[in-house]
Every structure is written in structure tokens, then in C-alpha cells.
Amino acid sequence: MMTPRRVVALLIAAAVIIAVGFWASSRHPHDASTSGQPVLDGLKGAVNDVTELRLAKGDGTRVTLRKTPSAWEVVERSYPADSGKVRKLLLDLAALEVVEEKTSDPASYDKLGVEDVKSAKATGTRVDVVTPKKVYGVIVGRFAGSKSTYVRAADAPKSYLASPSITADANAKQWVERELLDIPEARIKDVAVTPASGPAYSVSREKKEQTDFTVSNIPKGRELTAPSAGNTVAGELASFTLDDVRKMPAAAKPEGTATFHTFDGLELQIAGQKDGERRYISITPRSTAKETESEAQTLAARVNGWQYEIPTYKYDVLFKPLDDLLKKPEPKEDKKAAKKPAAKPPASPAPPTS
């Protein structure tokens, strides 16, 4: 039975719920009329007219991606950009739609990561999309789940939760074309290695059908860690990618070389150089057979004059010392110690006489 006291209690509870809901909506206003609207109005129809993308952070990190007649270029590296990655960013920005309106209070921008990047403390990234008629600017803030991002149109007060999620990295090295070489092990005939330390050696095979590469210059009494030990060096150029790129320094001094020869006449000399914690290689292609002349020329046009930063583990495989391919030698037995008779234990003292 519903008593008057219970009716009053339910009415009070309902009033509290309504009040809380009103307070929450006032703190996080949501204008349903903006939902589904483009954040960068007009960009969708101008994607093919874009000539530059500029990304900048408050800490001074920045990158410019410029469209050339044939491709995209990372201006800070004067090197080709990953065109697929650039295209994805452009399409995502053009498709960026409001999910809901967020704060217009500059004091709260930092919570969403959409504060002005003129501040060194800013965590977001400003992206300017340049076309001949207009520059579309947006500050990309924090992720909100896997499908949304907080954003604010540059120089506008309102911020939004928007979709799709935008990844805007202002580090130039993240935009360079990472694919460098793809020479599968099946093509390799031999590799001549001159490591930074230890003797030079080669890994080779006479026929493609030979599964394991023969390793030369193995010292007497030593043996490979496994019959396939040399294969790691021979297979290193398959799906070979870079981390970063720079112009060849004037005073570059190789600290090791690995020269690859294929069965069809392609030669690739890889020269290594350490620079602090970073590892760089340069590549010199040439051909010794007509069927690979075109391949060598195309590679040379792309790689000559450049040094490529690669991960340390890849560098270590390319210029691996011969000793790393061999089993550790057994410790030598001390023959003199083995012949020396064991010391006799001291004689027990004679018992006292009475």
C-alpha cells in the first residue's frame, strides 16, 4: 500500500534526479543541431586541391608535407613522404564530424588538449590544410576512445568531440617513406662482410637450391652455431625499412661494409656508420648483368647521397662479427695442473707416551 510518506519520498527523489541532470547538462552543453556537422566545412570538396599540410606542436616540433607533381614530400627531409599515410590524414580531416559540442572556455582547453600551440605546455597538434583558396586549421587534441578525438577549429572558441579519430604526428621522421629495399633471400648468392671488429668473411652458396649458406674464414677448431647461421645475414634485405633519413655527411667514414650479390647480377654495397646511439647505412647499387641494369639505375637514383637510420638490431645483423656466428670455444684444460699429483694429507700426530 502506497502511504503518503512514501509518495513524498518518491517525489523528492525524482526532483533530485531532475536537478542533477540539469546540472550535468549545464556543465557539458550538447547542441544537437551541431551533431553530424563537418568540423572543417568545405574541405571534403577541396581534398584534391590541397598543396600542403603543416603540423606543429607547442614544444617546437613541426613538419611540412608538400605536394609535388609526382608525389608528397617531407620538406624538412627533402625526401619522399609516405603518400598513403598523408592521404589517410587528409581524408580523415575531410570526414571529421561533430559528435557533440564541448567547452568554449579557454581555461578548460587543456583538459581536452585543444589549447593554442603557441604555448610550450600545449599537448595538442595544430594542423593547417593549405589549398589555393583557403587554409583550413584545426587543433587536434586528446583521443576519446578508439573512434573519436577532441578538436577545436583554429582561432574559434568552441571545441568538439569529433569522429573519426585523428592521428596528427608533427615529427618529420614519422612521415618519410619507410620502405627501402626488398631483396629476398632467394635472390642472394653471396654476401662479403667486413665488420667493424674481427676478420672479414663471406656467406655464400653455389645454387639457389642450396638451403644453407657456407661461411668462409672459420678459424681452425671452431664451428658454426648452426648450419643455418649464415642465413640471417643473407636474408637481411627482405622487407628492409628505415627509421629516418639524412643527407650524406661530407666526412662520412664507414665502420663496416656488407656487399650483397644476387644470382641475376645485382650488387648492393651497404656501408655502416655509428653516430652516438644512432645507426646509419648508405647504399651503393650497381649491376654486373644486363637483366638488372634497370633495377640498379632506379635504386641508385633513389638512394645515392643519402644515409638511412635503421634500428640497432638490423645494423648489428648486417655487420655481425664472425665470432657471433660461431660456437664459443671450449675452455682449455690446464695439462700441468692435471699431471701434478694431489698433495698428501698431513700425517696425524703420534699419540703421547705414558
C-alpha positions as a Python dict, from the first residue, in 0.01 Angstrom:
ca = {
    (1, 'M'): (0, 0, 0),
    (2, 'M'): (141, 345, -104),
    (3, 'T'): (148, 561, 210),
    (4, 'P'): (154, 943, 193),
    (5, 'R'): (505, 940, 340),
    (6, 'R'): (629, 707, 61),
    (7, 'V'): (468, 927, -207),
    (8, 'V'): (651, 1233, -71),
    (9, 'A'): (981, 1043, -64),
    (10, 'L'): (943, 939, -429),
    (11, 'L'): (861, 1295, -535),
    (12, 'I'): (1172, 1424, -357),
    (13, 'A'): (1390, 1159, -521),
    (14, 'A'): (1253, 1247, -865),
    (15, 'A'): (1322, 1615, -806),
    (16, 'V'): (1681, 1537, -709),
    (17, 'I'): (1738, 1329, -1026),
    (18, 'I'): (1599, 1608, -1246),
    (19, 'A'): (1818, 1867, -1072),
    (20, 'V'): (2132, 1654, -1115),
    (21, 'G'): (2055, 1601, -1481),
    (22, 'F'): (2005, 1972, -1537),
    (23, 'W'): (2337, 2049, -1360),
    (24, 'A'): (2527, 1795, -1566),
    (25, 'S'): (2386, 1923, -1892),
    (26, 'S'): (2476, 2279, -1796),
    (27, 'R'): (2839, 2172, -1732),
    (28, 'H'): (2867, 1975, -2060),
    (29, 'P'): (2637, 2155, -2305),
    (30, 'H'): (2527, 1949, -2602),
    (31, 'D'): (2383, 2128, -2902),
    (32, 'A'): (2205, 1861, -3104),
    (33, 'S'): (2194, 2095, -3404),
    (34, 'T'): (2575, 2070, -3449),
    (35, 'S'): (2592, 1691, -3433),
    (36, 'G'): (2699, 1550, -3769),
    (37, 'Q'): (2825, 1885, -3897),
    (38, 'P'): (3174, 1898, -4056),
    (39, 'V'): (3444, 2044, -3835),
    (40, 'L'): (3627, 2179, -4141),
    (41, 'D'): (3341, 2292, -4362),
    (42, 'G'): (3426, 2275, -4732),
    (43, 'L'): (3739, 2060, -4705),
    (44, 'K'): (3568, 1746, -4833),
    (45, 'G'): (3522, 1905, -5174),
    (46, 'A'): (3872, 2051, -5179),
    (47, 'V'): (4083, 1744, -5085),
    (48, 'N'): (4231, 1711, -5433),
    (49, 'D'): (4332, 2079, -5431),
    (50, 'V'): (4544, 2054, -5115),
    (51, 'T'): (4904, 2162, -5173),
    (52, 'E'): (5046, 2144, -4818),
    (53, 'L'): (4986, 2004, -4473),
    (54, 'R'): (5155, 2176, -4179),
    (55, 'L'): (5164, 2013, -3836),
    (56, 'A'): (5302, 2189, -3529),
    (57, 'K'): (5322, 2134, -3153),
    (58, 'G'): (5387, 2371, -2866),
    (59, 'D'): (5733, 2226, -2800),
    (60, 'G'): (5853, 2340, -3142),
    (61, 'T'): (5816, 2005, -3320),
    (62, 'R'): (5683, 2062, -3669),
    (63, 'V'): (5664, 1911, -4015),
    (64, 'T'): (5552, 2032, -4357),
    (65, 'L'): (5419, 1786, -4613),
    (66, 'R'): (5421, 1934, -4963),
    (67, 'K'): (5259, 1802, -5278),
    (68, 'T'): (5492, 1775, -5577),
    (69, 'P'): (5395, 1695, -5937),
    (70, 'S'): (5464, 1325, -5874),
    (71, 'A'): (5422, 1260, -5500),
    (72, 'W'): (5429, 1407, -5149),
    (73, 'E'): (5749, 1528, -4986),
    (74, 'V'): (5864, 1577, -4626),
    (75, 'V'): (6007, 1930, -4658),
    (76, 'E'): (6230, 1903, -4350),
    (77, 'R'): (6399, 1597, -4503),
    (78, 'S'): (6369, 1683, -4875),
    (79, 'Y'): (6265, 1320, -4903),
    (80, 'P'): (5952, 1140, -5031),
    (81, 'A'): (5667, 1110, -4782),
    (82, 'D'): (5451, 807, -4720),
    (83, 'S'): (5175, 910, -4961),
    (84, 'G'): (4928, 656, -4821),
    (85, 'K'): (4970, 797, -4472),
    (86, 'V'): (4931, 1156, -4598),
    (87, 'R'): (4620, 1062, -4792),
    (88, 'K'): (4465, 897, -4487),
    (89, 'L'): (4517, 1208, -4274),
    (90, 'L'): (4360, 1425, -4544),
    (91, 'L'): (4056, 1202, -4583),
    (92, 'D'): (4009, 1174, -4206),
    (93, 'L'): (4022, 1552, -4168),
    (94, 'A'): (3774, 1598, -4452),
    (95, 'A'): (3540, 1343, -4292),
    (96, 'L'): (3575, 1493, -3941),
    (97, 'E'): (3225, 1547, -3798),
    (98, 'V'): (3097, 1683, -3470),
    (99, 'V'): (2971, 1423, -3223),
    (100, 'E'): (2892, 1681, -2957),
    (101, 'E'): (2991, 2028, -2854),
    (102, 'K'): (3232, 2063, -2562),
    (103, 'T'): (3378, 2362, -2381),
    (104, 'S'): (3426, 2716, -2513),
    (105, 'D'): (3619, 2821, -2203),
    (106, 'P'): (3992, 2870, -2277),
    (107, 'A'): (4069, 2779, -1916),
    (108, 'S'): (3936, 2428, -1984),
    (109, 'Y'): (4102, 2369, -2324),
    (110, 'D'): (4399, 2190, -2166),
    (111, 'K'): (4171, 1915, -2031),
    (112, 'L'): (4090, 1822, -2391),
    (113, 'G'): (4434, 1904, -2535),
    (114, 'V'): (4299, 2178, -2765),
    (115, 'E'): (4480, 2480, -2623),
    (116, 'D'): (4672, 2713, -2857),
    (117, 'V'): (5003, 2556, -2963),
    (118, 'K'): (5177, 2892, -2909),
    (119, 'S'): (5207, 2769, -2551),
    (120, 'A'): (5505, 2542, -2483),
    (121, 'K'): (5281, 2343, -2248),
    (122, 'A'): (5021, 2268, -2516),
    (123, 'T'): (4969, 1894, -2573),
    (124, 'G'): (4768, 1906, -2894),
    (125, 'T'): (4881, 1942, -3255),
    (126, 'R'): (4777, 2220, -3490),
    (127, 'V'): (4711, 2103, -3845),
    (128, 'D'): (4683, 2355, -4129),
    (129, 'V'): (4549, 2221, -4458),
    (130, 'V'): (4654, 2455, -4738),
    (131, 'T'): (4461, 2496, -5064),
    (132, 'P'): (4492, 2778, -5323),
    (133, 'K'): (4170, 2938, -5195),
    (134, 'K'): (4173, 2871, -4821),
    (135, 'V'): (4371, 2737, -4526),
    (136, 'Y'): (4174, 2501, -4301),
    (137, 'G'): (4313, 2499, -3948),
    (138, 'V'): (4229, 2266, -3661),
    (139, 'I'): (4386, 2177, -3327),
    (140, 'V'): (4379, 1801, -3270),
    (141, 'G'): (4365, 1715, -2902),
    (142, 'R'): (4334, 1402, -2693),
    (143, 'F'): (4183, 1076, -2810),
    (144, 'A'): (3839, 993, -2675),
    (145, 'G'): (3815, 617, -2717),
    (146, 'S'): (3921, 447, -3039),
    (147, 'K'): (3692, 635, -3279),
    (148, 'S'): (3683, 996, -3158),
    (149, 'T'): (3910, 1291, -3087),
    (150, 'Y'): (3871, 1625, -2913),
    (151, 'V'): (3926, 1907, -3162),
    (152, 'R'): (3889, 2281, -3198),
    (153, 'A'): (3887, 2476, -3522),
    (154, 'A'): (4188, 2708, -3511),
    (155, 'D'): (4107, 3057, -3383),
    (156, 'A'): (3749, 2955, -3293),
    (157, 'P'): (3623, 2930, -2933),
    (158, 'K'): (3416, 2611, -2949),
    (159, 'S'): (3571, 2268, -2902),
    (160, 'Y'): (3412, 1940, -3001),
    (161, 'L'): (3415, 1569, -2957),
    (162, 'A'): (3453, 1462, -3320),
    (163, 'S'): (3484, 1147, -3527),
    (164, 'P'): (3681, 979, -3682),
    (165, 'S'): (3986, 961, -3456),
    (166, 'I'): (4272, 1172, -3593),
    (167, 'T'): (4641, 1085, -3559),
    (168, 'A'): (4844, 1401, -3619),
    (169, 'D'): (5217, 1347, -3555),
    (170, 'A'): (5436, 1655, -3600),
    (171, 'N'): (5761, 1455, -3602),
    (172, 'A'): (5909, 1466, -3953),
    (173, 'K'): (6064, 1117, -3929),
    (174, 'Q'): (5718, 963, -3888),
    (175, 'W'): (5618, 1080, -4239),
    (176, 'V'): (5911, 965, -4454),
    (177, 'E'): (5855, 673, -4688),
    (178, 'R'): (5981, 383, -4479),
    (179, 'E'): (6015, 113, -4747),
    (180, 'L'): (6377, 99, -4858),
    (181, 'L'): (6472, -241, -5004),
    (182, 'D'): (6306, -574, -5063),
    (183, 'I'): (6566, -825, -5179),
    (184, 'P'): (6450, -1172, -5067),
    (185, 'E'): (6699, -1431, -4952),
    (186, 'A'): (6605, -1646, -5252),
    (187, 'R'): (6790, -1400, -5480),
    (188, 'I'): (7111, -1380, -5277),
    (189, 'K'): (7419, -1563, -5400),
    (190, 'D'): (7673, -1429, -5151),
    (191, 'V'): (7748, -1154, -4902),
    (192, 'A'): (8100, -1027, -4827),
    (193, 'V'): (8113, -881, -4475),
    (194, 'T'): (8381, -656, -4329),
    (195, 'P'): (8269, -591, -3970),
    (196, 'A'): (8394, -308, -3751),
    (197, 'S'): (8591, -563, -3546),
    (198, 'G'): (8727, -907, -3623),
    (199, 'P'): (8818, -1071, -3954),
    (200, 'A'): (8631, -1031, -4283),
    (201, 'Y'): (8425, -1328, -4403),
    (202, 'S'): (8158, -1422, -4654),
    (203, 'V'): (7838, -1625, -4663),
    (204, 'S'): (7773, -1788, -4999),
    (205, 'R'): (7608, -2067, -5195),
    (206, 'E'): (7665, -2209, -5542),
    (207, 'K'): (7299, -2272, -5631),
    (208, 'K'): (6961, -2127, -5531),
    (209, 'E'): (6854, -2473, -5423),
    (210, 'Q'): (7120, -2478, -5153),
    (211, 'T'): (6931, -2419, -4829),
    (212, 'D'): (7211, -2302, -4603),
    (213, 'F'): (7488, -2055, -4681),
    (214, 'T'): (7851, -2156, -4640),
    (215, 'V'): (8054, -1932, -4411),
    (216, 'S'): (8419, -1869, -4501),
    (217, 'N'): (8726, -1795, -4289),
    (218, 'I'): (8620, -2004, -3990),
    (219, 'P'): (8921, -2047, -3760),
    (220, 'K'): (9062, -2396, -3706),
    (221, 'G'): (8886, -2576, -3425),
    (222, 'R'): (8575, -2354, -3438),
    (223, 'E'): (8230, -2433, -3582),
    (224, 'L'): (7904, -2256, -3663),
    (225, 'T'): (7634, -2222, -3400),
    (226, 'A'): (7406, -2399, -3653),
    (227, 'P'): (7424, -2494, -4024),
    (228, 'S'): (7190, -2201, -4098),
    (229, 'A'): (7393, -1941, -3905),
    (230, 'G'): (7492, -1751, -4221),
    (231, 'N'): (7132, -1726, -4344),
    (232, 'T'): (7050, -1441, -4107),
    (233, 'V'): (7296, -1214, -4288),
    (234, 'A'): (7182, -1322, -4636),
    (235, 'G'): (6814, -1262, -4560),
    (236, 'E'): (6853, -920, -4400),
    (237, 'L'): (6744, -710, -4702),
    (238, 'A'): (6396, -862, -4735),
    (239, 'S'): (6127, -605, -4644),
    (240, 'F'): (6401, -371, -4525),
    (241, 'T'): (6267, -45, -4378),
    (242, 'L'): (6420, 274, -4241),
    (243, 'D'): (6355, 483, -3929),
    (244, 'D'): (6478, 817, -4062),
    (245, 'V'): (6693, 970, -4336),
    (246, 'R'): (6953, 1244, -4376),
    (247, 'K'): (7184, 1381, -4644),
    (248, 'M'): (7520, 1202, -4662),
    (249, 'P'): (7764, 1383, -4429),
    (250, 'A'): (8073, 1522, -4603),
    (251, 'A'): (8306, 1334, -4369),
    (252, 'A'): (8123, 1000, -4361),
    (253, 'K'): (8356, 717, -4259),
    (254, 'P'): (8221, 362, -4292),
    (255, 'E'): (8279, 142, -3988),
    (256, 'G'): (8176, -177, -4165),
    (257, 'T'): (8055, -297, -4504),
    (258, 'A'): (7834, -576, -4633),
    (259, 'T'): (7826, -631, -5009),
    (260, 'F'): (7535, -839, -5141),
    (261, 'H'): (7541, -1016, -5479),
    (262, 'T'): (7235, -1171, -5636),
    (263, 'F'): (7226, -1459, -5882),
    (264, 'D'): (7098, -1221, -6153),
    (265, 'G'): (7384, -969, -6125),
    (266, 'L'): (7266, -701, -5879),
    (267, 'E'): (7528, -575, -5633),
    (268, 'L'): (7445, -369, -5324),
    (269, 'Q'): (7724, -236, -5108),
    (270, 'I'): (7591, -140, -4765),
    (271, 'A'): (7822, 83, -4558),
    (272, 'G'): (7754, 138, -4187),
    (273, 'Q'): (7827, 432, -3962),
    (274, 'K'): (7751, 489, -3592),
    (275, 'D'): (7655, 836, -3470),
    (276, 'G'): (7610, 829, -3093),
    (277, 'E'): (7316, 600, -3024),
    (278, 'R'): (7200, 611, -3386),
    (279, 'R'): (7292, 369, -3663),
    (280, 'Y'): (7313, 473, -4028),
    (281, 'I'): (7375, 298, -4357),
    (282, 'S'): (7439, 414, -4711),
    (283, 'I'): (7368, 204, -5019),
    (284, 'T'): (7565, 185, -5344),
    (285, 'P'): (7390, -21, -5615),
    (286, 'R'): (7541, -143, -5939),
    (287, 'S'): (7479, -420, -6191),
    (288, 'T'): (7706, -683, -6340),
    (289, 'A'): (7441, -825, -6576),
    (290, 'K'): (7208, -677, -6836),
    (291, 'E'): (6890, -808, -6670),
    (292, 'T'): (6948, -600, -6356),
    (293, 'E'): (7080, -279, -6516),
    (294, 'S'): (6745, -101, -6495),
    (295, 'E'): (6688, -211, -6134),
    (296, 'A'): (7032, -85, -6029),
    (297, 'Q'): (6981, 251, -6202),
    (298, 'T'): (6639, 303, -6042),
    (299, 'L'): (6779, 219, -5697),
    (300, 'A'): (7082, 444, -5746),
    (301, 'A'): (6862, 742, -5839),
    (302, 'R'): (6671, 695, -5514),
    (303, 'V'): (6946, 615, -5262),
    (304, 'N'): (7263, 791, -5379),
    (305, 'G'): (7360, 1077, -5149),
    (306, 'W'): (7151, 959, -4853),
    (307, 'Q'): (7219, 795, -4520),
    (308, 'Y'): (6938, 592, -4367),
    (309, 'E'): (6886, 549, -3997),
    (310, 'I'): (6790, 190, -3914),
    (311, 'P'): (6720, 6, -3586),
    (312, 'T'): (7026, -110, -3394),
    (313, 'Y'): (6925, -476, -3420),
    (314, 'K'): (6920, -457, -3802),
    (315, 'Y'): (7256, -281, -3807),
    (316, 'D'): (7408, -547, -3581),
    (317, 'V'): (7294, -826, -3816),
    (318, 'L'): (7429, -655, -4128),
    (319, 'F'): (7777, -611, -3981),
    (320, 'K'): (7781, -909, -3747),
    (321, 'P'): (8133, -1018, -3640),
    (322, 'L'): (8232, -1366, -3749),
    (323, 'D'): (8267, -1472, -3386),
    (324, 'D'): (7893, -1420, -3337),
    (325, 'L'): (7823, -1694, -3592),
    (326, 'L'): (8044, -1946, -3411),
    (327, 'K'): (8006, -2159, -3104),
    (328, 'K'): (8205, -2045, -2808),
    (329, 'P'): (8532, -2239, -2780),
    (330, 'E'): (8560, -2499, -2509),
    (331, 'P'): (8776, -2386, -2216),
    (332, 'K'): (9126, -2534, -2245),
    (333, 'E'): (9227, -2787, -1980),
    (334, 'D'): (9537, -2698, -1779),
    (335, 'K'): (9758, -3002, -1857),
    (336, 'K'): (10023, -2914, -1596),
    (337, 'A'): (9758, -2897, -1326),
    (338, 'A'): (9619, -3232, -1444),
    (339, 'K'): (9964, -3405, -1422),
    (340, 'K'): (10056, -3263, -1084),
    (341, 'P'): (9995, -3529, -813),
    (342, 'A'): (9748, -3444, -545),
    (343, 'A'): (9907, -3324, -222),
    (344, 'K'): (9921, -3585, 53),
    (345, 'P'): (9724, -3503, 365),
    (346, 'P'): (9942, -3418, 669),
    (347, 'A'): (10031, -3716, 895),
    (348, 'S'): (9836, -3749, 1215),
    (349, 'P'): (10043, -3668, 1529),
    (350, 'A'): (10174, -3971, 1728),
    (351, 'P'): (9978, -4049, 2046),
    (352, 'P'): (10152, -3935, 2368),
    (353, 'T'): (10354, -4198, 2559),
    (354, 'S'): (10290, -4271, 2924),
}
